[in-house]
Structures are given as structure tokens and as C-alpha cells.
């Protein structure tokens, strides 16, 4: 009997260790989606030949891969993180990558990185301000994505245009997977608006420069 109890104890300890060391679920924005709502903006960007430097920053609390949520019904000023789920990289980096791909897929304009040593015509700076799941009550949540975009002329550091964008969307599930799905969809919708604004601003800036 004593030997049996020892075997059971060892098995239980092994199961607990397995649960404790379970690998975290790692998420990104998934496969690139085909252009939809950005069709008009993409065609406008395709007509503009320019080199763009795209950078993204975020406050310290968002500058990590954690998937964050708020309990609006309890303490909306505090953020929490899902213990066993995370992004593959900080949200600002994921957004910047998505924006670069959307610009590049439109054609016309080229996207370069800061370390390329290539002279650029414009710099697009993205300041991520919110990227969380918000629970209005237990079991019911929505997501919020908010950023400020600045179009800058690198040579003179002149601010050509600036605009804030915000997108909210209900989460399909009250968990990390639901947060990822909704944050991805909200980010894509926000990027649609961002690309539209960028195409319009670049078109107007180019038009003024040619006069």
C-alpha cells in the first residue's frame, strides 16, 4: 500500500509539473489579408512614387508581448495580462509590420527600414496608445486600439500632418483567443483608415510640391 501511495504521489507531482511548465500560446496577426476597404487608398498610393520610413513606438506598459485586458467594472485604471498567452512581439511592432505590408502591396511607394541607410522622402511615425481587451462585465468584452500617426519630412523634421485613430470591436470570446481575434480585426480596420489618410496626405503634399 505504501508503495502504491508513493507511485500516486510521484504521478500527481509529474502532472502538476507538466501544467506548471505548459508552453504559452503565442499569437501574431495571422496571414496577410487581401486588400478590401483599402482599395481606393491603395490606388492613390500606387500613383505616388516615394520612399517611406515607418516606425512605431508605445508607452512602457505596452512595450512587451503581453496580451492585456482591463476590468472596467472593477478598476479600469489597472491592466492585467494573460499568464499563458502572449504576442510574438510587442503590439507596436506587429502594427508597423502590417502597415508596411499594406503600403508595399499598393505599389508605387517603397518602404524602407531605419538601418537600410537609404534616404527617404517621408517618415510615418505611429504612436500606439491603447491595445487592450476591456471587460464591461464578467464574460462580456470589447477591444480598443488607438494610435497617433504623424507624417514627417525627414530632412527638415517638419510635421506635415498628424491624426489620431481609434477602433473598438466586440470580442467573440472572453479569453485570450477572443482578444487576439478582435484585436487583429480592429487593427486591420484601423489600418484601412490609416492607409486612406496617408494616401490623401501624400497626394496633397506631392501636389503642393509640384506647384
Backbone bond lengths (Angstrom), bond angles and torsions (degrees), N, CA, C in turn:
res aa  C-N    CA-C-N  psi(-1)  N-CA   C-N-CA  omega(-1)  CA-C   N-CA-C  phi
1 X - - - 1.478 - - 1.527 110.53 -
2 X 1.367 114.44 -41.25 1.455 118.97 179.55 1.515 111.31 -61.95
3 X 1.352 115.85 -40.99 1.463 120.77 179.03 1.528 110.72 -63.57
4 X 1.341 116.51 -38.51 1.471 121.22 179.26 1.525 110.99 -63.91
5 X 1.346 116.11 -42.17 1.460 120.20 -179.77 1.522 111.39 -64.96
6 X 1.334 116.48 -36.35 1.456 120.51 177.94 1.515 110.57 -64.66
7 X 1.346 117.01 -42.73 1.471 121.61 179.34 1.518 110.29 -62.81
8 X 1.335 116.91 -43.15 1.473 120.88 179.13 1.518 110.67 -63.07
9 X 1.330 116.59 -41.97 1.462 120.69 -179.55 1.522 110.91 -63.89
10 X 1.342 117.20 -42.05 1.453 120.83 179.27 1.525 110.79 -65.39
11 X 1.348 117.43 -40.55 1.474 121.68 179.01 1.521 110.83 -63.61
12 X 1.358 115.72 -43.47 1.464 119.67 179.82 1.523 110.80 -64.61
13 X 1.319 116.54 -39.50 1.459 120.16 178.77 1.508 110.83 -64.83
14 X 1.338 116.36 -37.50 1.465 120.82 178.44 1.507 111.63 -65.00
15 X 1.329 117.74 -41.76 1.475 121.79 178.37 1.517 110.38 -63.95
16 X 1.341 116.48 -41.61 1.463 119.86 179.80 1.512 110.39 -64.44
17 X 1.326 117.17 -39.95 1.460 120.57 179.05 1.513 110.86 -65.44
18 X 1.351 116.67 -37.72 1.462 120.75 179.04 1.515 110.88 -63.17
19 X 1.369 115.21 -43.43 1.466 119.12 178.81 1.523 110.86 -65.92
20 X 1.339 115.94 -38.95 1.458 119.71 -177.33 1.519 112.16 -66.79
21 X 1.335 116.39 -30.93 1.453 120.72 -177.30 1.533 112.24 -107.04
22 X 1.343 116.48 21.02 1.464 120.01 178.14 1.524 109.56 -61.73
23 X 1.328 117.81 133.16 1.472 119.58 -178.50 1.522 111.64 -64.23
24 X 1.316 116.12 144.88 1.461 121.03 179.02 1.523 110.35 -74.19
25 X 1.320 116.12 148.53 1.463 121.25 173.73 1.518 108.17 -79.46
26 X 1.326 116.29 126.83 1.462 121.40 -175.90 1.527 109.14 -112.79
27 X 1.323 117.25 130.27 1.460 122.36 -174.34 1.525 112.07 -123.05
28 X 1.339 115.17 152.32 1.460 122.01 165.75 1.520 107.26 -132.37
29 X 1.326 118.36 -163.79 1.458 121.02 -178.16 1.531 112.98 -84.65
30 X 1.318 117.51 2.76 1.457 120.04 178.33 1.514 112.69 80.82
31 X 1.323 115.24 -169.28 1.461 121.46 -178.68 1.522 110.75 -67.22
32 X 1.332 115.22 150.26 1.461 119.63 177.97 1.518 109.81 -62.39
33 X 1.298 115.51 138.59 1.464 119.89 178.53 1.519 110.02 -93.74
34 X 1.328 117.47 150.84 1.466 119.08 175.94 1.517 110.49 -68.78
35 X 1.336 118.41 148.00 1.469 120.80 179.33 1.520 111.43 -58.46
36 X 1.333 116.49 134.70 1.467 120.76 178.92 1.520 109.02 -127.43
37 X 1.308 114.76 -85.68 1.473 118.94 -178.28 1.518 112.31 -70.51
38 X 1.344 116.65 -15.45 1.464 119.02 -178.56 1.526 112.12 -87.69
39 X 1.332 117.80 8.10 1.465 120.02 -175.41 1.523 112.41 -56.50
40 X 1.336 117.17 -47.11 1.465 119.85 -179.67 1.512 112.51 -65.82
41 X 1.336 115.11 -43.25 1.463 119.44 179.15 1.515 111.04 -66.92
42 X 1.333 117.02 -37.87 1.464 120.64 179.83 1.510 111.40 -63.60
43 X 1.340 116.55 -38.67 1.454 119.27 179.03 1.521 110.90 -67.10
44 X 1.344 116.82 -33.58 1.461 120.81 177.63 1.528 110.15 -68.63
45 X 1.326 116.52 -40.90 1.461 120.52 177.72 1.526 111.10 -66.49
46 X 1.331 116.41 -34.23 1.465 120.39 -178.94 1.531 111.58 -63.50
47 X 1.320 116.69 -24.94 1.461 120.79 -179.42 1.529 112.48 -84.44
48 X 1.340 116.57 -7.53 1.463 121.09 -176.74 1.520 110.09 -106.68
49 X 1.307 116.02 121.26 1.465 121.14 177.02 1.523 108.30 -96.10
50 X 1.324 116.33 105.61 1.461 120.68 -177.87 1.520 109.63 -154.00
51 X 1.327 115.05 154.74 1.459 121.08 175.33 1.520 107.98 -104.35
52 X 1.330 115.60 124.99 1.459 121.58 -174.82 1.524 111.44 -115.87
53 X 1.322 115.89 134.31 1.459 121.95 171.60 1.522 106.94 -103.51
54 X 1.334 116.96 118.62 1.461 121.70 -178.62 1.531 109.14 -109.15
55 X 1.318 116.27 123.22 1.461 121.77 177.26 1.520 109.78 -128.74
56 X 1.322 115.93 155.85 1.462 120.26 -179.86 1.522 109.99 -139.46
57 X 1.318 116.23 138.65 1.456 122.31 177.00 1.526 109.00 -130.40
58 X 1.318 115.79 165.82 1.457 120.94 177.49 1.517 108.75 -153.32
59 X 1.325 117.88 159.03 1.468 119.71 176.25 1.528 110.51 -63.80
60 X 1.318 116.30 162.56 1.461 121.57 -175.23 1.523 112.69 -54.31
61 X 1.316 117.55 -39.93 1.462 120.07 -175.49 1.532 112.69 -69.46
62 X 1.342 116.58 -17.90 1.466 120.56 177.55 1.527 112.67 -103.14
63 X 1.311 116.95 -5.51 1.462 120.84 -174.64 1.527 111.26 -86.28
64 X 1.311 115.99 58.18 1.464 123.07 179.42 1.526 107.86 -163.48
65 X 1.339 119.14 167.53 1.471 120.71 -175.08 1.527 115.24 -81.81
66 X 1.320 119.48 5.76 1.462 121.56 -176.32 1.526 111.66 -63.45
67 X 1.322 116.24 144.44 1.469 122.40 171.62 1.528 106.12 -94.72
68 X 1.308 116.72 114.64 1.460 121.30 -170.02 1.532 113.05 -106.25
69 X 1.328 114.81 150.33 1.463 120.54 175.57 1.522 109.83 -142.47
70 X 1.331 114.47 159.99 1.459 122.08 177.86 1.529 109.36 -122.82
71 X 1.319 117.13 149.72 1.463 122.84 173.64 1.521 107.43 -107.10
72 X 1.332 116.28 90.74 1.463 121.15 -175.23 1.531 111.98 -62.81
73 X 1.336 116.85 -28.74 1.456 120.77 -178.34 1.530 111.76 -81.13
74 X 1.323 116.98 -9.48 1.461 120.74 -177.18 1.527 111.93 -115.29
75 X 1.335 116.58 -63.20 1.457 121.34 179.29 1.525 108.34 -152.00
76 X 1.338 118.05 87.53 1.467 121.31 -174.80 1.521 113.92 -64.10
77 X 1.317 117.99 -16.95 1.454 120.68 -179.82 1.520 113.79 -82.49
78 X 1.333 117.39 -3.76 1.461 120.97 -178.74 1.526 110.17 -111.95
79 X 1.324 117.06 139.91 1.455 120.77 176.09 1.524 109.46 -108.99
80 X 1.325 114.03 148.87 1.460 121.82 178.33 1.526 108.15 -122.97
81 X 1.324 116.74 162.94 1.464 120.12 178.24 1.524 110.25 -126.02
82 X 1.331 115.83 149.16 1.462 121.11 173.57 1.522 108.26 -76.98
83 X 1.327 116.11 125.56 1.464 120.93 -171.87 1.527 113.12 -67.78
84 X 1.314 118.37 -38.28 1.461 121.11 -173.31 1.523 114.11 -111.14
85 X 1.326 116.80 22.79 1.465 121.41 178.56 1.519 108.73 -141.51
86 X 1.322 116.55 144.76 1.466 119.81 178.73 1.523 109.70 -158.35
87 X 1.337 115.38 164.95 1.452 121.39 173.18 1.526 109.12 -80.94
88 X 1.317 116.62 158.49 1.457 120.25 178.83 1.532 111.06 -70.75
89 X 1.319 116.71 -23.83 1.466 122.84 175.83 1.528 107.40 -154.54
90 X 1.332 119.07 168.31 1.465 120.32 179.77 1.535 111.84 -55.90
91 X 1.340 117.56 146.01 1.470 121.40 -177.66 1.525 114.66 -52.55
92 X 1.331 117.95 -38.41 1.464 120.06 -179.47 1.528 111.00 -60.95
93 X 1.326 116.58 -39.15 1.465 120.67 178.48 1.522 111.08 -67.23
94 X 1.328 117.64 -39.54 1.463 121.21 177.81 1.523 111.00 -63.72
95 X 1.326 116.57 -43.06 1.469 120.64 178.90 1.523 111.08 -64.34
96 X 1.329 117.26 -44.17 1.461 120.69 180.00 1.519 110.93 -60.79
97 X 1.328 116.86 -42.01 1.453 120.84 178.99 1.520 110.97 -62.31
98 X 1.325 116.56 -42.00 1.467 121.20 -179.65 1.533 110.47 -65.25
99 X 1.325 116.41 -42.19 1.468 120.70 179.78 1.526 110.34 -64.10
100 X 1.326 117.52 -43.91 1.459 121.14 179.42 1.527 111.32 -58.97
101 X 1.328 116.08 -42.39 1.463 119.81 -179.38 1.518 111.22 -66.26
102 X 1.336 117.18 -38.03 1.462 120.53 179.25 1.530 110.70 -65.96
103 X 1.331 116.52 -40.95 1.470 120.16 179.04 1.511 110.60 -66.89
104 X 1.349 115.68 -45.07 1.467 120.11 -179.07 1.528 111.68 -64.19
105 X 1.336 117.30 -38.05 1.459 120.36 -178.38 1.523 112.40 -68.97
106 X 1.348 116.55 -21.86 1.468 120.03 179.06 1.527 111.23 -72.76
107 X 1.349 116.34 -24.83 1.475 119.24 -177.78 1.513 110.64 79.83
108 X 1.308 116.02 171.66 1.465 120.29 179.46 1.512 111.26 84.69
109 X 1.329 117.13 -72.69 1.453 121.89 -179.92 1.524 110.51 -86.11
110 X 1.338 115.81 148.32 1.455 121.62 178.88 1.522 109.23 -111.68
111 X 1.335 116.30 146.77 1.464 122.15 179.24 1.517 108.32 -110.09
112 X 1.325 117.04 130.13 1.462 121.47 -179.96 1.530 109.51 -123.69
113 X 1.324 115.28 160.71 1.462 121.43 178.48 1.513 109.44 -99.63
114 X 1.336 115.90 159.96 1.446 120.45 -176.60 1.518 113.34 -62.52
115 X 1.326 117.63 -29.46 1.455 120.64 -178.01 1.510 114.57 -88.22
116 X 1.335 117.65 3.07 1.466 120.62 -177.49 1.524 112.72 -74.96
117 X 1.327 117.31 -20.97 1.459 120.42 -178.22 1.511 113.44 71.38
118 X 1.331 116.60 20.42 1.461 121.57 -179.85 1.524 109.97 -97.94
119 X 1.299 115.36 135.75 1.465 119.77 177.37 1.522 109.32 -70.39
120 X 1.324 116.41 130.91 1.460 120.56 -177.02 1.526 111.13 -111.18
121 X 1.329 114.70 155.82 1.466 120.57 178.04 1.526 111.55 -85.24
122 X 1.341 115.59 -36.99 1.463 120.48 -177.76 1.520 109.43 -143.11
123 X 1.325 114.66 155.65 1.463 121.50 173.97 1.530 107.82 -120.59
124 X 1.310 116.08 130.84 1.456 121.40 176.32 1.525 107.32 -109.88
125 X 1.322 115.77 112.41 1.464 121.17 -179.21 1.509 109.18 -104.10
126 X 1.331 116.01 129.75 1.456 122.70 178.90 1.521 108.93 -113.42
127 X 1.328 116.75 121.67 1.466 121.81 177.10 1.527 108.24 -109.05
128 X 1.326 115.95 102.42 1.460 120.96 -179.21 1.525 109.57 -73.90
129 X 1.328 117.02 128.87 1.462 120.87 -175.24 1.525 112.87 -114.02
130 X 1.320 117.30 -27.32 1.474 120.67 -179.74 1.526 108.92 -150.61
131 X 1.325 115.64 137.30 1.461 120.63 178.93 1.529 107.35 -157.83
132 X 1.334 115.54 71.78 1.454 120.31 -171.94 1.529 112.43 -138.72
133 X 1.324 113.85 162.81 1.458 122.65 169.77 1.528 106.45 -98.33
134 X 1.326 116.74 133.74 1.466 121.05 -176.55 1.524 109.34 -119.07
135 X 1.323 116.76 121.42 1.462 122.08 177.81 1.522 108.88 -93.23
136 X 1.342 115.90 114.17 1.462 120.33 175.86 1.525 110.31 -75.64
137 X 1.313 115.96 -30.05 1.456 124.16 176.07 1.528 106.86 -157.40
138 X 1.315 119.08 163.22 1.465 119.84 179.83 1.525 111.57 -56.60
139 X 1.315 116.54 127.37 1.464 120.87 177.57 1.511 115.21 89.50
140 X 1.333 118.50 -7.89 1.464 121.83 -180.00 1.526 109.10 -128.55
141 X 1.342 115.29 124.22 1.468 117.91 -176.65 1.519 111.76 -146.90
142 X 1.321 114.23 164.95 1.451 122.73 173.93 1.533 106.57 -139.03
143 X 1.316 116.53 168.27 1.461 119.62 177.82 1.517 109.47 -116.46
144 X 1.324 114.97 155.69 1.464 121.47 178.01 1.524 109.42 -131.72
145 X 1.330 114.90 129.36 1.465 121.66 174.28 1.516 106.89 -125.58
146 X 1.315 117.07 125.25 1.461 120.98 -179.93 1.519 109.71 -140.28
147 X 1.321 115.92 136.78 1.466 120.42 176.79 1.520 110.20 -150.50
148 X 1.328 115.03 162.55 1.460 122.75 174.70 1.520 107.92 -115.85
149 X 1.325 116.25 127.38 1.463 121.82 -179.31 1.522 109.74 -108.08
150 X 1.325 115.55 135.07 1.468 121.06 179.81 1.519 109.43 -127.76
151 X 1.309 116.67 127.06 1.458 122.27 176.10 1.518 107.65 -99.65
152 X 1.334 116.72 121.48 1.462 122.24 -171.52 1.518 110.95 -126.42
153 X 1.306 115.74 144.02 1.459 121.04 172.36 1.532 107.02 -91.14
154 X 1.336 118.45 111.54 1.469 121.65 -172.08 1.523 114.56 -58.50
155 X 1.333 117.39 -41.82 1.464 120.01 -175.24 1.510 113.67 -60.07
156 X 1.324 117.11 -43.38 1.471 121.44 -177.35 1.522 112.82 -104.98
157 X 1.335 117.02 -4.74 1.457 122.73 -175.51 1.519 111.72 58.64
158 X 1.328 115.66 30.00 1.458 121.38 -179.87 1.527 110.10 -81.36
159 X 1.320 115.85 131.41 1.457 120.49 175.28 1.524 108.38 -81.00
160 X 1.323 116.38 111.91 1.462 120.87 -176.92 1.524 112.48 -85.88
161 X 1.333 115.76 -36.08 1.465 119.67 -179.21 1.519 108.79 -162.95
162 X 1.312 115.12 153.92 1.464 120.11 178.81 1.524 109.48 -151.32
163 X 1.326 115.43 142.44 1.462 118.76 179.68 1.522 109.54 -155.93
164 X 1.340 115.63 145.78 1.462 121.73 175.97 1.525 109.78 -97.72
165 X 1.319 116.46 141.30 1.461 122.80 179.34 1.523 108.77 -126.15
166 X 1.329 115.70 141.84 1.462 120.60 177.00 1.519 109.45 -144.48
167 X 1.318 115.96 140.35 1.459 120.94 179.42 1.526 108.63 -139.67
168 X 1.334 116.46 135.49 1.459 122.50 175.82 1.525 109.34 -124.82
169 X 1.327 115.83 149.56 1.461 120.29 -178.82 1.522 109.76 -158.17
170 X 1.346 117.71 140.09 1.471 119.38 177.32 1.529 110.52 -64.49
171 X 1.310 116.05 144.95 1.462 120.91 176.50 1.529 108.63 -90.90
172 X 1.342 118.15 135.33 1.466 120.43 -177.58 1.518 113.43 -70.49
173 X 1.342 117.57 -23.26 1.455 121.64 179.53 1.523 109.21 -139.28
174 X 1.324 115.33 151.33 1.463 120.18 -179.07 1.525 110.39 -91.23
175 X 1.334 115.80 56.99 1.462 120.96 179.97 1.525 109.21 -153.34
176 X 1.331 116.69 -174.49 1.466 120.58 -177.92 1.524 111.67 -64.35
177 X 1.326 117.40 -40.93 1.464 120.20 -179.98 1.524 110.94 -62.29
178 X 1.340 116.80 -40.03 1.459 120.20 176.91 1.513 111.80 -65.58
179 X 1.332 116.55 -37.68 1.463 120.76 177.33 1.519 110.84 -63.29
180 X 1.337 116.98 -43.50 1.467 121.41 -179.51 1.519 110.99 -62.23
181 X 1.334 116.68 -46.75 1.470 120.77 -179.95 1.526 110.93 -58.90
182 X 1.338 116.44 -49.50 1.460 120.29 -176.28 1.532 111.58 -70.14
183 X 1.327 117.78 -39.39 1.466 120.28 179.67 1.530 111.30 -66.54
184 X 1.322 116.84 -35.37 1.462 120.24 177.04 1.522 110.83 -65.77
185 X 1.334 116.67 -46.59 1.463 120.96 -179.24 1.531 110.77 -66.56
186 X 1.335 117.27 -40.89 1.461 120.41 178.75 1.523 110.74 -65.97
187 X 1.329 117.24 -37.62 1.467 121.02 178.23 1.520 110.86 -64.73
188 X 1.335 117.12 -43.10 1.460 120.24 178.98 1.526 111.29 -63.22
189 X 1.337 116.59 -40.32 1.469 119.70 178.24 1.530 110.69 -65.84
190 X 1.330 116.35 -40.42 1.461 119.80 178.23 1.530 110.68 -65.23
191 X 1.333 116.94 -40.31 1.465 121.05 179.37 1.519 110.68 -64.57
192 X 1.332 117.18 -35.11 1.469 120.43 174.77 1.534 109.78 -55.49
193 X 1.339 115.77 -48.99 1.462 120.38 179.90 1.526 111.52 -65.15
194 X 1.321 115.85 -39.03 1.458 121.02 179.70 1.520 111.57 -63.33
195 X 1.328 116.52 -44.81 1.467 121.04 179.70 1.524 110.76 -63.86
196 X 1.331 115.67 -38.50 1.465 119.35 177.22 1.518 111.55 -62.25
197 X 1.322 115.76 -45.08 1.467 120.53 177.90 1.526 111.28 -63.81
198 X 1.335 116.63 -43.17 1.463 120.72 -179.12 1.521 111.60 -62.85
199 X 1.323 116.57 -43.72 1.461 119.82 179.09 1.511 111.93 -61.08
200 X 1.337 116.25 -41.35 1.468 120.40 179.75 1.522 111.21 -66.88
201 X 1.338 116.91 -44.45 1.471 120.45 -178.23 1.523 111.65 -66.38
202 X 1.328 117.61 -42.16 1.462 120.32 178.94 1.519 111.49 -65.65
203 X 1.332 115.73 -38.51 1.459 120.05 178.52 1.525 110.80 -63.12
204 X 1.349 116.61 -43.99 1.465 119.98 179.84 1.525 111.61 -68.91
205 X 1.339 116.19 -38.69 1.465 120.18 179.35 1.519 110.96 -65.22
206 X 1.318 116.76 -43.17 1.472 121.07 178.14 1.523 110.56 -64.21
207 X 1.345 114.88 -38.01 1.469 119.22 -179.72 1.532 111.56 -64.93
208 X 1.323 116.37 -41.94 1.468 120.58 178.56 1.514 110.81 -65.26
209 X 1.338 116.72 -38.92 1.475 121.04 -177.55 1.523 111.62 -67.88
210 X 1.338 117.39 -27.73 1.469 120.25 -176.46 1.513 112.01 -86.88
211 X 1.309 118.68 -6.18 1.467 121.26 -179.03 1.525 110.87 -80.21
